Amino acid sequence: MLDKDLDEKVERMLNAALGGLTPHEALLKASQDEAANVDERAAAKEKNRERALKLLAELEKAQAKSKTCVF
């Protein structure tokens, strides 16, 4: 009887953790979420690269100006 109660509690906890999804559906959702996260990280990486290139261009421009200026 005690094992049956424990099994039922574990089953309820598992169902709650899965959010009503079957284990297979939960794995699919996790895979899709991970793929979306990869896309987001790739987009963020590209945006950071563009910002870094702009900053580098501005630094090079400022450095070129400082070399041509005579005080």
TORZAPA-228502 format. One line per field, with one value per atom (N, C-alpha, C, CB): residue number from 1; chain; atom name; x, y, z. Coordinates in steps of 0.1 Angstrom, whole numbers, always signed. Last residue first. Glycine has a CB too. Example, Ala and Ser with C-alpha at 12.3 -4.5 7.8 and 13.67 -1.06 7.14 Angstrom:
2
n c(2|2|2|2|1|1|1|1)
chain c(A|A|A|A|A|A|A|A)
atom c(N|CA|C|CB|N|CA|C|CB)
xx c(+128|+137|+129|+141|+132|+123|+132|+113)
yy c(-22|-11|+0|-6|-57|-45|-33|-45)
zz c(+71|+71|+79|+57|+78|+78|+78|+90)
//
This chain:
71
n c(71|71|71|71|70|70|70|70|69|69|69|69|68|68|68|68|67|67|67|67|66|66|66|66|65|65|65|65|64|64|64|64|63|63|63|63|62|62|62|62|61|61|61|61|60|60|60|60|59|59|59|59|58|58|58|58|57|57|57|57|56|56|56|56|55|55|55|55|54|54|54|54|53|53|53|53|52|52|52|52|51|51|51|51|50|50|50|50|49|49|49|49|48|48|48|48|47|47|47|47|46|46|46|46|45|45|45|45|44|44|44|44|43|43|43|43|42|42|42|42|41|41|41|41|40|40|40|40|39|39|39|39|38|38|38|38|37|37|37|37|36|36|36|36|35|35|35|35|34|34|34|34|33|33|33|33|32|32|32|32|31|31|31|31|30|30|30|30|29|29|29|29|28|28|28|28|27|27|27|27|26|26|26|26|25|25|25|25|24|24|24|24|23|23|23|23|22|22|22|22|21|21|21|21|20|20|20|20|19|19|19|19|18|18|18|18|17|17|17|17|16|16|16|16|15|15|15|15|14|14|14|14|13|13|13|13|12|12|12|12|11|11|11|11|10|10|10|10|9|9|9|9|8|8|8|8|7|7|7|7|6|6|6|6|5|5|5|5|4|4|4|4|3|3|3|3|2|2|2|2|1|1|1|1)
chain c(A|A|A|A|A|A|A|A|A|A|A|A|A|A|A|A|A|A|A|A|A|A|A|A|A|A|A|A|A|A|A|A|A|A|A|A|A|A|A|A|A|A|A|A|A|A|A|A|A|A|A|A|A|A|A|A|A|A|A|A|A|A|A|A|A|A|A|A|A|A|A|A|A|A|A|A|A|A|A|A|A|A|A|A|A|A|A|A|A|A|A|A|A|A|A|A|A|A|A|A|A|A|A|A|A|A|A|A|A|A|A|A|A|A|A|A|A|A|A|A|A|A|A|A|A|A|A|A|A|A|A|A|A|A|A|A|A|A|A|A|A|A|A|A|A|A|A|A|A|A|A|A|A|A|A|A|A|A|A|A|A|A|A|A|A|A|A|A|A|A|A|A|A|A|A|A|A|A|A|A|A|A|A|A|A|A|A|A|A|A|A|A|A|A|A|A|A|A|A|A|A|A|A|A|A|A|A|A|A|A|A|A|A|A|A|A|A|A|A|A|A|A|A|A|A|A|A|A|A|A|A|A|A|A|A|A|A|A|A|A|A|A|A|A|A|A|A|A|A|A|A|A|A|A|A|A|A|A|A|A|A|A|A|A|A|A|A|A|A|A|A|A|A|A|A|A|A|A|A|A|A|A|A|A)
atom c(N|CA|C|CB|N|CA|C|CB|N|CA|C|CB|N|CA|C|CB|N|CA|C|CB|N|CA|C|CB|N|CA|C|CB|N|CA|C|CB|N|CA|C|CB|N|CA|C|CB|N|CA|C|CB|N|CA|C|CB|N|CA|C|CB|N|CA|C|CB|N|CA|C|CB|N|CA|C|CB|N|CA|C|CB|N|CA|C|CB|N|CA|C|CB|N|CA|C|CB|N|CA|C|CB|N|CA|C|CB|N|CA|C|CB|N|CA|C|CB|N|CA|C|CB|N|CA|C|CB|N|CA|C|CB|N|CA|C|CB|N|CA|C|CB|N|CA|C|CB|N|CA|C|CB|N|CA|C|CB|N|CA|C|CB|N|CA|C|CB|N|CA|C|CB|N|CA|C|CB|N|CA|C|CB|N|CA|C|CB|N|CA|C|CB|N|CA|C|CB|N|CA|C|CB|N|CA|C|CB|N|CA|C|CB|N|CA|C|CB|N|CA|C|CB|N|CA|C|CB|N|CA|C|CB|N|CA|C|CB|N|CA|C|CB|N|CA|C|CB|N|CA|C|CB|N|CA|C|CB|N|CA|C|CB|N|CA|C|CB|N|CA|C|CB|N|CA|C|CB|N|CA|C|CB|N|CA|C|CB|N|CA|C|CB|N|CA|C|CB|N|CA|C|CB|N|CA|C|CB|N|CA|C|CB|N|CA|C|CB|N|CA|C|CB|N|CA|C|CB|N|CA|C|CB|N|CA|C|CB|N|CA|C|CB|N|CA|C|CB|N|CA|C|CB)
xx c(+501|+498|+509|+495|+487|+500|+496|+509|+471|+470|+484|+459|+476|+477|+476|+466|+471|+484|+486|+486|+444|+454|+468|+453|+432|+431|+442|+417|+438|+444|+443|+436|+423|+438|+444|+442|+398|+403|+418|+396|+397|+395|+400|+380|+400|+410|+409|+409|+377|+390|+401|+393|+358|+358|+371|+347|+364|+365|+366|+353|+358|+371|+374|+374|+330|+339|+353|+338|+322|+320|+329|+305|+330|+337|+334|+331|+314|+328|+335|+333|+289|+292|+307|+285|+291|+289|+293|+275|+294|+305|+304|+305|+269|+281|+293|+284|+254|+251|+263|+239|+263|+265|+263|+255|+255|+270|+272|+274|+228|+234|+249|+232|+224|+220|+227|+205|+233|+240|+236|+235|+214|+228|+236|+234|+191|+192|+206|+184|+197|+195|+196|+181|+198|+210|+209|+212|+172|+182|+195|+185|+160|+157|+167|+143|+171|+174|+171|+165|+159|+174|+178|+180|+132|+137|+152|+133|+133|+129|+134|+114|+141|+149|+146|+147|+119|+132|+142|+137|+99|+98|+112|+88|+107|+106|+106|+94|+105|+118|+118|+122|+78|+87|+101|+88|+68|+65|+74|+50|+78|+82|+80|+75|+64|+78|+84|+84|+36|+41|+56|+36|+27|+32|+36|+44|+21|+10|+14|-1|+45|+36|+24|+42|+64|+63|+53|+60|+59|+72|+71|+83|+34|+35|+48|+35|+42|+32|+33|+18|+59|+64|+55|+66|+40|+52|+58|+63|+24|+18|+29|+10|+42|+36|+30|+25|+48|+59|+53|+68|+23|+29|+40|+35|+21|+11|+17|-2|+42|+42|+32|+38|+34|+46|+46|+58|+11|+10|+22|+8|+24|+14|+12|+0|+39|+46|+36|+51|+19|+28|+35|+38|+8|+0|+9|-9)
yy c(+696|+706|+715|+698|+683|+688|+698|+693|+654|+667|+670|+666|+629|+640|+653|+639|+613|+612|+624|+599|+617|+621|+621|+612|+605|+620|+624|+623|+578|+585|+600|+580|+574|+573|+580|+558|+577|+586|+586|+583|+555|+569|+579|+571|+534|+536|+550|+526|+537|+539|+541|+526|+532|+545|+548|+547|+506|+516|+530|+515|+494|+493|+504|+479|+498|+505|+505|+497|+482|+497|+504|+500|+457|+463|+478|+455|+455|+455|+461|+441|+454|+465|+466|+463|+430|+442|+454|+443|+412|+413|+427|+401|+415|+419|+421|+409|+403|+417|+423|+419|+377|+385|+400|+381|+370|+370|+378|+355|+371|+380|+381|+375|+351|+364|+374|+366|+329|+332|+346|+322|+329|+332|+335|+319|+323|+336|+339|+336|+297|+308|+322|+307|+285|+285|+296|+271|+287|+294|+295|+286|+270|+284|+292|+287|+246|+251|+266|+243|+244|+245|+251|+232|+242|+253|+255|+252|+217|+229|+242|+229|+201|+201|+214|+189|+204|+208|+210|+198|+193|+207|+212|+210|+166|+174|+189|+170|+160|+159|+167|+145|+163|+171|+171|+166|+143|+157|+166|+160|+121|+123|+137|+113|+123|+124|+127|+111|+145|+131|+133|+122|+173|+167|+153|+175|+185|+179|+172|+189|+194|+204|+197|+214|+178|+177|+187|+163|+182|+186|+187|+177|+169|+184|+189|+186|+143|+149|+165|+144|+139|+138|+145|+123|+141|+150|+150|+147|+119|+133|+143|+135|+98|+100|+114|+90|+101|+103|+105|+90|+95|+108|+111|+108|+68|+78|+92|+76|+56|+56|+67|+42|+60|+66|+67|+59|+43|+58|+66|+60|+19|+24|+39|+17|+16|+17|+23|+4|+12|+24|+26|+22|-12|+0|+13|+0)
zz c(-326|-315|-313|-302|-354|-349|-338|-360|-366|-358|-352|-347|-375|-384|-377|-395|-353|-359|-369|-367|-348|-338|-344|-325|-370|-368|-359|-363|-366|-378|-376|-390|-343|-342|-354|-341|-352|-342|-341|-328|-370|-375|-365|-378|-352|-362|-368|-373|-337|-331|-341|-323|-357|-351|-344|-341|-363|-374|-368|-383|-338|-344|-354|-349|-338|-328|-333|-315|-360|-360|-350|-357|-350|-362|-363|-374|-328|-326|-338|-323|-340|-331|-329|-317|-354|-361|-353|-366|-332|-342|-350|-351|-320|-313|-322|-302|-341|-337|-329|-328|-340|-352|-349|-363|-314|-318|-330|-320|-317|-307|-310|-293|-335|-339|-330|-338|-320|-333|-337|-344|-299|-296|-309|-290|-314|-307|-304|-294|-323|-333|-326|-339|-298|-307|-317|-314|-290|-282|-291|-269|-309|-309|-301|-303|-300|-314|-315|-324|-275|-276|-290|-273|-282|-274|-275|-259|-295|-302|-295|-304|-273|-285|-293|-294|-256|-252|-263|-242|-273|-269|-264|-258|-273|-286|-283|-293|-246|-253|-266|-256|-243|-235|-241|-220|-259|-263|-255|-259|-245|-259|-263|-268|-220|-221|-235|-215|-226|-225|-225|-237|-206|-218|-216|-224|-182|-190|-203|-192|-173|-177|-185|-185|-162|-176|-182|-181|-135|-141|-156|-136|-133|-130|-136|-115|-138|-147|-145|-144|-116|-130|-139|-134|-95|-96|-110|-86|-101|-101|-102|-88|-98|-110|-111|-112|-70|-80|-94|-81|-60|-57|-68|-43|-69|-73|-71|-65|-55|-70|-75|-75|-29|-33|-48|-28|-29|-26|-31|-11|-34|-43|-41|-42|-11|-24|-34|-29|+8|+9|-4|+20|+0|+0|+0|+12)
//
